[in-house]
Structures are given as structure tokens and as C-alpha cells.
């Protein structure tokens, strides 16, 4: 189990780099399904949550990029209009809140479909993620085993 958790941690650290690679996403999905022992119904629910999140977040991210681009152009001018800067900043903030809300709804939906054992396993992974930054320090002093 420890090796599996460490493997998941390695995958978690690499996910931002490889998130667009369908093979890695598929293997990561499968690893989570296997680790949490999700039922076929739960997998279907999770897939629907993923699709809903993407359908919501993708256009918001596109809007955010457009707002950031406009803001960058505006701030590139020698005398930017403060009201336009403020308006764009507020728009970016609002979009960010909508993205965070969509992400939270996704996580809440995922957690609601889990049983007690699955929730405990998810808690284990979240705890491991919190201590991940400490691992190099513990390795330096040989308080945890270095990998060969």
C-alpha cells in the first residue's frame, strides 16, 4: 500500500505537466478507480462530474485569458485608464470565483458519491499531499528510505 501511495504521489506531482496527455490522464483515471475501488456506477458518476466541470470551466478559462490579454495591453500603454483597469480586474476576479466554484462543486460531487472506506482512502492521499514538501528534508537525514 505504501508503494502504491508513493506511486500516486509521483503521478500527482507530474499531473500538471502531463495533464493534456490522454494516455497519462487515462492511466491516472484508472489508478484512482482501482485505488478507491470505485464501482461502475461511481465511475459513470465521476465521468459525468468531469464532463460537467470541463464544460463549465473551459469557457471561463478562455474568458479569463481574454481579460488578462486586454489588461496586459491596457497596462502596456503609457497612461492606462484606471476605470478600465479596475473593470478588467473585477472581471478577472469574478471569473476566478466562478472557476473556483465549479471546481468545488466537482470535488463536492465526487466526495458525495464515495462510501466510508473510499472517503478514508481519499483522506489518506490528501494527507500525503500535505506532507509531500517535507519528504526531501526527511530523506536528507535518512529518516525515510531513499529510493535506490
C-alpha positions in Angstrom: 0.0 0.0 0.0 2.9 2.4 0.8 4.4 1.9 -2.6 1.1 2.5 -4.2 0.6 5.7 -2.3 4.1 6.8 -3.2 3.4 6.0 -6.8 0.3 8.1 -6.7 2.2 11.0 -5.2 4.7 10.8 -8.1 1.9 10.9 -10.5 0.2 13.8 -8.7 3.4 15.8 -8.9 3.6 15.2 -12.6 0.0 15.7 -13.5 0.2 19.5 -14.2 3.0 18.7 -16.7 1.2 15.9 -18.4 -2.5 16.8 -17.9 -3.1 17.2 -21.7 -1.6 13.7 -22.5 -4.6 11.4 -22.9 -2.6 8.3 -22.1 -1.4 9.7 -18.8 -4.9 11.0 -18.0 -6.4 7.6 -18.8 -3.8 5.8 -16.6 -4.4 8.3 -13.8 -8.1 7.8 -14.0 -7.7 4.0 -13.9 -5.3 4.3 -10.9 -7.8 6.3 -8.9 -10.6 3.9 -9.9 -8.5 1.0 -8.7 -7.2 2.6 -5.6 -10.6 3.8 -4.4 -12.3 0.6 -5.7 -15.0 2.7 -7.4 -18.0 0.7 -8.7 -19.0 1.0 -12.3 -21.9 3.3 -11.3 -19.4 5.5 -9.4 -17.1 5.7 -12.4 -20.1 6.8 -14.5 -21.0 9.5 -12.0 -17.4 10.6 -11.8 -17.1 10.8 -15.6 -20.2 12.9 -15.7 -18.8 15.2 -13.0 -15.6 15.6 -15.0 -17.5 16.4 -18.2 -19.7 18.9 -16.3 -16.6 20.6 -14.8 -14.9 20.8 -18.1 -18.0 22.2 -19.8 -18.2 24.9 -17.2 -14.5 25.7 -16.7 -13.2 25.7 -20.2 -15.2 28.7 -21.4 -14.5 30.6 -18.2 -10.7 30.0 -18.7 -11.0 31.3 -22.2 -12.7 34.4 -21.0 -10.1 34.8 -18.3 -7.3 34.6 -20.9 -9.1 37.3 -23.0 -9.5 39.5 -19.9 -5.8 39.1 -19.0 -4.7 39.8 -22.5 -6.8 43.0 -22.5 -5.5 44.0 -19.2 -1.9 43.4 -20.3 -2.4 45.5 -23.4 -4.0 48.3 -21.4 -1.2 48.3 -18.8 1.3 48.4 -21.7 0.0 51.9 -22.6 1.8 54.8 -21.0 -1.3 56.2 -19.4 -3.9 53.4 -18.9 -7.4 54.3 -18.0 -7.8 53.4 -14.3 -11.5 52.7 -14.6 -10.8 50.2 -17.5 -8.0 48.6 -15.4 -10.4 48.3 -12.5 -13.2 46.9 -14.6 -11.0 44.3 -16.1 -9.5 43.4 -12.7 -13.0 42.9 -11.3 -14.0 40.7 -14.3 -10.9 38.6 -13.8 -11.7 38.2 -10.1 -15.3 37.3 -10.9 -14.2 34.7 -13.4 -11.7 33.2 -11.0 -14.5 32.9 -8.4 -16.7 31.1 -10.9 -13.8 28.7 -11.8 -13.2 28.0 -8.1 -16.9 27.4 -7.5 -17.1 24.9 -10.4 -14.0 23.1 -9.1 -15.5 23.0 -5.6 -18.8 21.6 -7.0 -16.9 18.9 -8.8 -14.9 17.9 -5.7 -18.1 18.0 -3.5 -19.9 15.8 -6.1 -17.0 13.4 -6.1 -16.9 13.2 -2.3 -20.7 12.7 -2.0 -20.6 9.6 -4.2 -17.9 7.8 -2.0 -18.6 5.3 0.7 -16.8 5.5 4.1 -13.8 3.4 3.1 -13.3 5.3 -0.1 -13.5 8.6 1.8 -10.8 7.4 4.1 -8.6 6.5 1.2 -9.1 9.9 -0.3 -8.2 11.4 3.0 -5.0 9.4 3.1 -4.0 10.7 -0.3 -4.8 14.3 0.7 -2.7 13.9 3.9 0.2 12.5 1.9 -0.1 15.6 -0.4 0.2 17.9 2.6 3.4 16.3 3.8 4.9 15.9 0.3 7.0 19.1 0.7 8.6 17.6 3.8 9.9 14.4 2.1 13.2 15.8 0.8 14.1 17.1 4.3 13.4 13.7 5.8 15.4 12.0 3.0 18.4 14.2 3.6 18.6 13.0 7.2 17.8 9.3 6.2 14.6 9.4 8.3 12.8 7.8 5.4 14.4 5.4 3.0 16.0 6.9 -0.2 14.9 5.1 -3.4 17.7 3.0 -5.0 
